[in-house]
Every structure is written in C-alpha cells, then in structure tokens.
Amino acid sequence: MKTEFPRTLSLLRQERGVSQRTAAGDLGISQALLSHYENGIREPGLAFVVRACEYYHVSADFLLGRTLSREGGALTDDDILNMADQGNILRGSVLATLQSKLISGAVSVLFDLLGKLNDKAAVNEAAQMLNGAIYILFRRLHRAAGGNEAMFSAPAELVAMGLPAAEMKLAEARYVRTLEALREREAAFPELTGESLSKNYPGSGQCITQVLHSADAKAAGLVKE
C-alpha cells in the first residue's frame, strides 16, 4: 500500500480532533491496531478502508494517496486554502502536506517527461531552475529565523539584489535553447495533453495539471490588471 496512507490516516484523525482510542472505537478496531495502521506497521483490509472513508468523509483515492482531493476530483485553489481555515487544528501542517504533494508530484512528472528526451542538458537546466527557487525560499526563511549567514558562501547583499534569480533566468534561457535544438532535430517529444498526463501518470498527473492551472490562472490575472 502507498506510503502516504499511514500519514494521511493519522492526519485525518488529528484534524478531526479525536484521540487514537476514540477513533479506534468508532472504527471498530483496537487502539493498538489503529496505531499499527497509522505507523505503517500493518496494512488494513478493504473493510477498514471503507469504514475510514465514511468516518473521515473522504474518498478512498484520497485516503490511499492517489489524489489530493477529498472527493476524488481535481482541487481548486480555494479547496487548498480552505484546508487552512480557522476550524482546522492542523491547518499549517495539512496545507504544507498538500502543497508538498502537489509540487513533488508535478516535479516527478516533469522530470520523467524530460527523461524521455534523453538529453542531459534539458534535465540539468530544469534542475538548475528548481534548485534556484528552493535556494531563494530556504535562504529567506533561514534569514528570517535568525540563522547564521556563514552557512552560505554567496554574499547576502548580492542574493538580496537578485543574484540567484538571475542565474535562474540564465538557466531558463539555456533550457529554452536546448528544447529548440531538440525540436529542430525532430526529437520524439512525449504527448503532453491533459488526457495523456492523467492516463500515463495516475495520481501524479493531477498534480502537474493542478500546478499548471493555478500558475496559469495567476498569470492570466496579472495580464488583466
């Protein structure tokens, strides 16, 4: 069973605000057995999965980590933000878990597609762009938390002036140039329709389409402003 299942099962219980003993009683099993399920020590049968879905009001696909939507469909931006409402006792961690699943799933699909081109430059430049984004986000978090700048070799003032962002733009330019060269050589690009992504990447295909939809909607909104 997918490794997401134990974590999701535990998060849903904590989100509901009930103890392991209470949830186990409601689900008709012992607390010890529920603990085993939540820690991935044992795998439940279908009957338990059905009861857990009814108890937590989620789809089996969500519980098993096959989709990010509790109802089994595509998530909207509002769906994700609603996970962080005031009534959710784990609003920060649940939202972080959802966003982590979205982004990691999208990145997995992206690099699998790039791997089909069998071109190291395309893969390396894409990785450079993503590495730059993670570096910027982490370093700003590190600085806000009062971390020691000695951890980094790039001067803080140059980072603040946009040095990592500039390198990301250069990587993007090299990435575009590499893809154009592949197109000119008539390389076999994989099919990139929504239907093909859903078919070839069950579960994670939804991640990349969700990320694309969200970013595209924001970009379109900026154009209209």
SERO-4910 file (N, C-alpha, C, O; in steps of 0.05 Angstrom, whole numbers):
BEGIN
 pado doro    nc1    nc2    nc3   cac1   cac2   cac3    cc1    cc2    cc3    oc1    oc2    oc3
  Met    A     17    -24      0      0      0      0     17     25      0     39     24     11
  Lys    A      8     46    -13     24     71    -15     33     81     13     18     78     32
  Thr    A     57     92     14     67    102     39     51    126     49     53    132     73
  Glu    A     36    140     32     20    163     40     -3    154     59    -12    171     75
  Phe    A    -12    129     57    -35    121     72    -32    124    102    -50    137    115
  Pro    A    -11    114    115     -9    117    144     -9    147    152    -22    154    172
  Arg    A      6    163    138      7    192    145    -20    205    142    -28    221    159
  Thr    A    -33    199    119    -59    211    115    -79    203    136    -95    219    146
  Leu    A    -79    177    143    -97    167    164    -92    181    190   -111    188    204
  Ser    A    -67    185    197    -61    198    222    -69    228    222    -80    238    241
  Leu    A    -63    241    199    -70    270    197   -100    274    198   -109    293    211
  Leu    A   -115    257    186   -145    259    186   -155    257    214   -173    271    222
  Arg    A   -144    238    230   -153    235    257   -147    260    274   -164    270    289
  Gln    A   -122    270    271   -114    293    286   -130    318    278   -137    335    294
  Glu    A   -136    320    252   -152    342    242   -180    341    253   -191    362    259
  Arg    A   -190    317    257   -217    314    269   -217    320    299   -238    326    310
  Gly    A   -193    319    311   -191    326    339   -199    304    358   -209    310    380
  Val    A   -194    279    350   -201    257    367   -176    241    374   -157    241    358
  Ser    A   -177    227    396   -154    211    404   -153    185    389   -173    178    376
  Gln    A   -131    172    390   -128    146    376   -148    126    388   -160    110    373
  Arg    A   -152    127    414   -171    108    427   -199    114    417   -214     95    412
  Thr    A   -207    139    416   -234    146    407   -239    137    378   -259    125    372
  Ala    A   -220    144    361   -222    137    332   -223    106    329   -239     96    313
  Ala    A   -206     92    344   -206     63    342   -233     51    350   -244     33    337
  Gly    A   -245     62    371   -271     53    380   -292     58    359   -309     41    354
  Asp    A   -292     82    348   -311     89    327   -308     72    302   -328     66    288
  Leu    A   -284     64    297   -278     48    273   -281     18    278   -278      2    259
  Gly    A   -286     10    302   -290    -18    309   -265    -35    310   -266    -59    305
  Ile    A   -242    -23    317   -217    -38    320   -204    -29    346   -212    -11    359
  Ser    A   -182    -43    353   -168    -37    377   -150    -13    372   -142     -7    350
  Gln    A   -143      1    394   -125     24    392    -98     14    381    -85     28    365
  Ala    A    -88     -9    390    -63    -19    381    -62    -24    351    -42    -18    338
  Leu    A    -85    -34    340    -86    -40    312    -86    -14    296    -73    -11    275
  Leu    A   -101      7    306   -101     32    292    -74     45    293    -65     57    273
  Ser    A    -60     42    315    -32     52    317    -14     39    296      3     52    284
  His    A    -18     13    292     -2     -1    272     -8     10    244     10     13    227
  Tyr    A    -34     15    239    -41     26    213    -29     54    208    -18     59    187
  Glu    A    -31     71    229    -21     98    226      9    100    225     20    119    214
  Asn    A     23     80    234     52     80    234     63     62    211     87     58    209
  Gly    A     45     51    195     54     35    172     65      8    179     78     -4    163
  Ile    A     59     -2    203     69    -28    212     52    -50    199     63    -71    192
  Arg    A     26    -45    197      8    -65    185     -9    -51    164    -14    -27    165
  Glu    A    -18    -67    145    -36    -56    124    -65    -66    129    -69    -89    135
  Pro    A    -84    -48    127   -112    -55    133   -125    -69    109   -114    -69     86
  Gly    A   -147    -82    114   -163    -94     93   -182    -74     81   -184    -51     90
  Leu    A   -196    -83     60   -214    -65     46   -237    -55     65   -245    -32     63
  Ala    A   -246    -73     82   -269    -65    100   -261    -41    118   -277    -23    122
  Phe    A   -236    -41    128   -228    -18    144   -226      7    128   -234     29    137
  Val    A   -215      5    103   -212     28     86   -239     41     81   -242     65     82
  Val    A   -259     24     76   -286     34     71   -297     49     96   -308     71     94
  Arg    A   -293     37    120   -302     49    144   -288     75    150   -300     95    158
  Ala    A   -262     76    145   -246    100    149   -255    123    130   -256    146    138
  Cys    A   -261    116    105   -271    136     86   -297    148     96   -301    172     94
  Glu    A   -315    131    106   -341    141    116   -337    158    141   -351    178    145
  Tyr    A   -319    149    158   -314    163    183   -302    190    180   -310    210    193
  Tyr    A   -283    193    161   -269    218    156   -281    234    133   -272    256    127
  His    A   -301    222    120   -315    236     98   -296    243     75   -295    266     66
  Val    A   -280    223     67   -261    227     44   -264    203     25   -276    183     32
  Ser    A   -254    207      1   -254    185    -19   -232    165    -13   -212    172      0
  Ala    A   -235    141    -23   -214    121    -19   -189    130    -34   -167    124    -24
  Asp    A   -191    143    -57   -168    152    -71   -152    172    -54   -127    171    -55
  Phe    A   -166    189    -40   -152    209    -23   -138    194      0   -115    200      6
  Leu    A   -152    176     13   -140    162     35   -116    145     27    -97    143     43
  Leu    A   -116    135      3    -94    118     -7    -72    134    -20    -53    123    -29
  Gly    A    -76    161    -21    -55    177    -33    -55    179    -63    -35    186    -75
  Arg    A    -78    171    -76    -79    171   -105    -89    198   -116    -87    203   -140
  Thr    A   -100    215    -99   -109    241   -107   -107    261    -84   -106    252    -61
  Leu    A   -106    286    -90   -104    307    -69   -132    318    -62   -134    334    -43
  Ser    A   -152    309    -76   -179    318    -70   -194    298    -52   -193    274    -57
  Arg    A   -206    308    -31   -221    291    -13   -244    276    -26   -251    254    -18
  Glu    A   -255    289    -47   -277    277    -61   -268    260    -85   -284    247    -98
  Gly    A   -242    261    -91   -232    245   -113   -228    261   -139   -219    250   -159
  Gly    A   -236    286   -140   -234    303   -164   -211    322   -162   -195    321   -143
  Ala    A   -209    340   -181   -188    360   -182   -192    381   -161   -215    389   -156
  Leu    A   -171    390   -148   -173    411   -128   -172    439   -141   -158    443   -161
  Thr    A   -186    457   -129   -184    485   -137   -166    499   -117   -160    488    -96
  Asp    A   -158    523   -123   -141    539   -104   -157    542    -78   -145    541    -56
  Asp    A   -183    547    -80   -199    551    -56   -199    526    -39   -199    527    -14
  Asp    A   -200    502    -51   -200    477    -36   -175    475    -19   -176    467      4
  Ile    A   -152    483    -31   -127    481    -16   -127    501      7   -119    495     29
  Leu    A   -135    526      1   -135    546     21   -155    540     44   -150    547     67
  Asn    A   -177    527     37   -196    520     58   -185    500     78   -196    498    100
  Met    A   -164    486     70   -152    467     89   -138    483    112   -132    471    132
  Ala    A   -135    509    108   -121    525    128   -141    543    143   -132    563    155
  Asp    A   -167    537    143   -186    554    156   -183    552    186   -169    535    197
  Gln    A   -197    570    200   -193    572    229   -203    547    244   -194    542    267
  Gly    A   -220    531    232   -231    508    246   -213    483    243   -219    462    254
  Asn    A   -191    486    229   -173    463    224   -150    464    244   -133    482    241
  Ile    A   -149    446    263   -128    447    283   -100    442    272    -81    448    285
  Leu    A    -99    429    249    -73    424    236    -70    440    211    -58    431    191
  Arg    A    -82    465    211    -83    480    186    -56    484    173    -54    482    148
  Gly    A    -35    490    188     -9    494    176      3    469    165     12    469    142
  Ser    A      3    447    180     16    422    171      0    409    149     12    397    131
  Val    A    -27    411    150    -43    398    129    -38    413    103    -35    400     82
  Leu    A    -38    439    104    -33    455     80     -6    450     69     -2    447     44
  Ala    A     14    448     86     41    442     78     43    415     65     57    411     45
  Thr    A     28    395     76     28    368     65     16    368     37     26    355     19
  Leu    A     -6    382     34    -20    384      8     -2    397    -13      2    386    -35
  Gln    A     10    419     -6     27    433    -25     52    417    -32     61    417    -54
  Ser    A     63    403    -12     86    386    -17     79    363    -36     95    357    -54
  Lys    A     56    351    -33     47    330    -51     43    341    -79     51    328    -99
  Leu    A     31    364    -81     26    376   -107     52    381   -122     55    373   -145
  Ile    A     71    395   -108     95    403   -122    113    379   -127    125    376   -149
  Ser    A    116    361   -108    133    337   -112    122    320   -134    137    308   -150
  Gly    A     95    317   -135     83    301   -157     87    314   -184     93    300   -203
  Ala    A     84    340   -185     88    355   -210    117    353   -220    122    349   -244
  Val    A    136    356   -201    164    354   -208    171    326   -218    186    323   -237
  Ser    A    160    306   -205    165    278   -214    156    274   -243    170    261   -258
  Val    A    132    284   -249    122    281   -277    140    296   -296    147    286   -318
  Leu    A    147    321   -289    163    337   -307    189    324   -314    197    322   -337
  Phe    A    203    313   -294    229    301   -299    227    274   -313    245    266   -328
  Asp    A    205    261   -309    201    236   -324    197    243   -353    207    229   -371
  Leu    A    182    264   -359    178    272   -387    204    281   -399    210    275   -422
  Leu    A    220    297   -384    245    306   -395    264    282   -400    280    282   -419
  Gly    A    262    262   -382    279    239   -385    274    224   -411    292    211   -422
  Lys    A    250    226   -421    243    212   -446    257    225   -470    259    213   -491
  Leu    A    266    250   -467    280    263   -489    309    254   -490    323    258   -511
  Asn    A    318    241   -469    346    230   -468    366    252   -474    385    249   -490
  Asp    A    363    275   -461    381    298   -465    389    309   -437    372    319   -423
  Lys    A    414    306   -430    423    314   -404    421    344   -399    415    353   -377
  Ala    A    425    360   -420    424    389   -417    396    399   -408    394    416   -391
  Ala    A    375    388   -421    348    396   -414    342    389   -384    331    405   -370
  Val    A    351    366   -376    346    357   -348    362    375   -329    352    384   -308
  Asn    A    387    380   -335    404    396   -317    395    425   -315    396    436   -293
  Glu    A    386    437   -337    377    465   -336    351    467   -320    347    486   -306
  Ala    A    333    448   -324    308    447   -309    314    445   -279    302    458   -263
  Ala    A    333    427   -272    341    424   -244    353    449   -233    348    456   -210
  Gln    A    369    463   -249    381    488   -240    360    509   -234    362    524   -214
  Met    A    339    511   -250    317    530   -244    303    523   -218    298    541   -202
  Leu    A    297    498   -214    283    490   -190    301    493   -165    292    501   -144
  Asn    A    327    486   -169    346    489   -146    347    518   -138    349    524   -114
  Gly    A    347    536   -157    348    565   -151    324    574   -135    327    590   -116
  Ala    A    300    564   -143    276    572   -128    277    562    -99    270    576    -81
  Ile    A    286    537    -96    288    526    -68    309    541    -52    305    546    -28
  Tyr    A    331    548    -65    352    563    -51    341    590    -41    346    597    -18
  Ile    A    328    604    -59    317    630    -51    297    628    -28    299    643     -9
  Leu    A    279    609    -30    258    606     -9    271    598     18    264    608     39
  Phe    A    290    579     16    302    569     41    319    591     54    319    595     78
  Arg    A    335    605     37    353    625     48    337    648     61    346    659     82
  Arg    A    315    656     49    299    677     61    287    667     88    285    682    107
  Leu    A    278    642     88    268    630    113    290    629    134    285    636    157
  His    A    313    621    126    336    619    144    343    646    156    349    648    179
  Arg    A    342    666    139    349    693    149    328    704    168    335    716    188
  Ala    A    302    699    161    281    708    178    282    694    206    274    706    226
  Ala    A    292    670    206    294    655    231    319    662    247    323    651    268
  Gly    A    335    681    236    359    689    250    382    670    247    400    669    264
  Gly    A    382    655    225    403    636    221    430    649    215    431    672    207
  Asn    A    451    634    218    478    644    214    484    644    184    483    623    171
  Glu    A    491    668    173    496    671    145    522    656    136    527    653    112
  Ala    A    538    648    156    562    633    149    556    606    135    574    594    124
  Met    A    531    598    137    523    573    124    525    575     93    527    555     79
  Phe    A    524    600     83    524    605     54    549    620     46    560    636     61
  Ser    A    558    615     22    582    628     11    575    653     -5    591    672     -6
  Ala    A    552    654    -18    543    677    -34    536    700    -15    521    696      4
  Pro    A    548    724    -19    542    747     -1    512    753      0    498    753    -21
  Ala    A    502    759     24    474    764     28    464    788     11    442    787      1
  Glu    A    481    808      8    473    832     -7    468    826    -37    450    837    -49
  Leu    A    485    808    -47    481    800    -75    456    783    -79    442    784    -99
  Val    A    451    766    -59    427    749    -60    402    767    -59    383    763    -74
  Ala    A    403    788    -41    381    807    -39    377    822    -65    355    831    -71
  Met    A    398    826    -80    397    841   -106    387    823   -129    383    833   -151
  Gly    A    383    798   -123    372    780   -144    391    763   -158    386    754   -181
  Leu    A    415    757   -146    435    740   -160    424    712   -166    427    703   -189
  Pro    A    411    698   -147    401    671   -153    379    672   -174    377    655   -191
  Ala    A    362    693   -173    341    696   -193    352    701   -221    341    691   -241
  Ala    A    375    715   -222    388    720   -248    399    694   -259    397    688   -283
  Glu    A    410    677   -242    420    651   -251    397    633   -261    400    618   -279
  Met    A    374    636   -247    351    620   -256    342    629   -284    335    612   -300
  Lys    A    343    655   -290    335    664   -316    355    655   -337    347    648   -360
  Leu    A    381    654   -330    401    643   -349    396    614   -354    398    604   -377
  Ala    A    389    599   -333    383    570   -336    358    567   -354    357    548   -370
  Glu    A    339    585   -350    314    583   -367    321    588   -396    311    574   -414
  Ala    A    339    607   -401    347    613   -429    361    589   -441    356    582   -464
  Arg    A    379    576   -426    393    552   -436    373    529   -440    376    513   -459
  Tyr    A    354    527   -422    333    506   -424    317    510   -450    312    490   -465
  Val    A    308    534   -456    293    540   -480    310    534   -505    300    522   -524
  Arg    A    335    542   -504    353    537   -527    356    507   -532    357    498   -555
  Thr    A    359    492   -510    362    463   -513    337    450   -525    339    433   -542
  Leu    A    314    459   -516    289    448   -526    285    455   -556    275    439   -571
  Glu    A    292    480   -563    290    488   -591    308    471   -608    301    463   -631
  Ala    A    333    465   -598    351    448   -614    340    420   -617    343    408   -638
  Leu    A    327    410   -596    315    383   -598    292    383   -618    288    364   -633
  Arg    A    276    405   -618    254    407   -637    265    408   -666    253    396   -684
  Glu    A    286    423   -670    298    425   -697    308    398   -707    309    392   -730
  Arg    A    318    382   -687    328    355   -695    305    335   -697    310    311   -702
  Glu    A    281    345   -693    257    328   -694    258    306   -674    252    283   -680
  Ala    A    266    313   -650    266    293   -628    237    284   -622    218    299   -627
  Ala    A    235    260   -611    209    249   -605    199    260   -578    205    249   -557
  Phe    A    184    282   -578    173    293   -554    149    277   -544    134    267   -561
  Pro    A    147    273   -518    124    257   -508     98    273   -511     98    298   -513
  Glu    A     75    260   -511     49    273   -513     44    288   -486     49    277   -465
  Leu    A     34    312   -488     31    329   -464      3    339   -460      0    360   -448
  Thr    A    -17    325   -470    -44    334   -466    -53    326   -438    -41    309   -425
  Gly    A    -74    339   -428    -85    332   -402    -93    303   -400    -89    290   -379
  Glu    A   -105    293   -422   -114    265   -422    -90    246   -420    -91    227   -405
  Ser    A    -69    252   -435    -46    234   -434    -32    235   -407    -22    214   -398
  Leu    A    -31    258   -395    -18    260   -368    -34    244   -348    -22    230   -331
  Ser    A    -60    246   -349    -77    231   -330    -74    201   -335    -74    185   -316
  Lys    A    -72    193   -360    -70    165   -367    -43    153   -360    -41    131   -348
  Asn    A    -22    168   -366      5    157   -362     16    161   -334     35    147   -326
  Tyr    A      4    180   -319     13    185   -292    -11    186   -273    -19    207   -263
  Pro    A    -22    163   -267    -45    162   -248    -39    175   -222    -18    168   -210
  Gly    A    -55    193   -212    -50    206   -187    -32    230   -190    -40    253   -186
  Ser    A     -6    226   -198     13    248   -200      7    266   -225     15    289   -226
  Gly    A     -7    255   -245    -15    271   -268    -33    294   -259    -32    316   -271
  Gln    A    -50    289   -239    -67    310   -229    -50    332   -216    -58    356   -216
  Cys    A    -28    325   -204    -11    344   -190     -1    365   -210     -2    389   -205
  Ile    A     10    356   -232     22    375   -251      0    392   -264      4    416   -269
  Thr    A    -23    380   -270    -45    396   -282    -55    416   -263    -63    438   -271
  Gln    A    -56    409   -237    -65    428   -216    -45    451   -214    -53    475   -212
  Val    A    -19    445   -213      1    466   -211      0    484   -235      2    509   -233
  Leu    A     -2    472   -259     -4    488   -284    -28    506   -284    -27    530   -291
  His    A    -51    495   -276    -76    511   -275    -74    534   -256    -82    556   -263
  Ser    A    -63    529   -233    -60    551   -213    -42    573   -222    -49    596   -220
  Ala    A    -18    565   -233      1    585   -242    -10    600   -266     -5    624   -269
  Asp    A    -23    586   -284    -34    598   -308    -56    618   -301    -57    640   -313
  Ala    A    -73    611   -282    -94    629   -274    -83    655   -261    -93    677   -266
  Lys    A    -62    652   -246    -49    676   -234    -36    693   -256    -38    718   -255
  Ala    A    -23    680   -275    -10    695   -297    -31    710   -313    -27    733   -321
  Ala    A    -54    697   -319    -75    709   -334    -87    733   -319    -95    753   -331
  Gly    A    -89    730   -292    -99    752   -276    -81    776   -277    -91    799   -277
  Leu    A    -55    772   -278    -36    795   -280    -38    809   -306    -36    834   -307
  Val    A    -44    794   -327    -47    807   -354    -71    825   -354    -71    846   -367
  Lys    A    -92    817   -340   -117    833   -340   -115    858   -322   -131    876   -326
  Glu    A    -96    858   -304    -94    881   -285    -83    906   -300    -80    927   -288
***
